[in-house]
Amino acid sequence: MSNHPPPNSRFPIFRRFWKPALATGVGGTTLAIWFEEIMVLVADVIGVILLGILGGLICLFDHFVFKSRTPRREDLQDTTNKGKK
């Protein structure tokens, strides 16, 4: 049996980026800046996704609210009052 503890898989993103962070500088400030940059990227991606969702909701709202303004087939075929006031 091995006496080595299993690798900690609680924070795999930190394990992936520790070498580039170590190469760019030493100390906790570099890790904080990397973490902040990753969070900014995530926030931008979420913003773009929400922009698409909100655009779709606005298009659906426009379709359902203003659908009643389109002329009905009966209105187009009614020729009894055409041109008269």
QUILINLIN-V88142 format. One record per pair of residues at least 24 apart in sequence whose C-alpha atoms are under 10 Angstrom apart, sorted by the first residue. I is the first residue (numbers start at 1). J is the second residue. D is the distance in whole Angstrom. If there is no record, write none. Layout:
# QUILINLIN-V88142
i:I j:J d:D
i:I j:J d:D
This chain:
# QUILINLIN-V88142
none
